[in-house]
């Protein structure tokens, strides 16, 4: 883990881009440990045979005592097949080592293939996504 001049510790691995048998792959592969916050870098790789016009993910950080701490929603847009996109999520008021796990869900907002923002329900979108394992935090897909 590298420590910057401002006390931020950054660690990263290569983003996962395969898995899940022809699904899109969500990879959490970068972690920034701040004195009172934790930021993660995520990449969504489109292994689907169609464009991901839009997909939203909801990330909830749980403490080691299994208490929901904070919720963050991130969207990914306009990802053609075989392409990828990077986004970051930040949980303030909790250190990285205070996070027991991060739950990943979808609020039912996506446009890809047969799914549109009018036809998709919570759970429909994330069913098309493989959430890769990461050494930084346990990710629970629901």
Helices and strands as residue ranges (DSSP letters): E 2-3, E 9-12, E 24-34, E 37-45, E 52-63, E 68-79, E 84-92, G 96-98, E 99-105, E 110-112, G 126-128, E 129-131, E 138-141
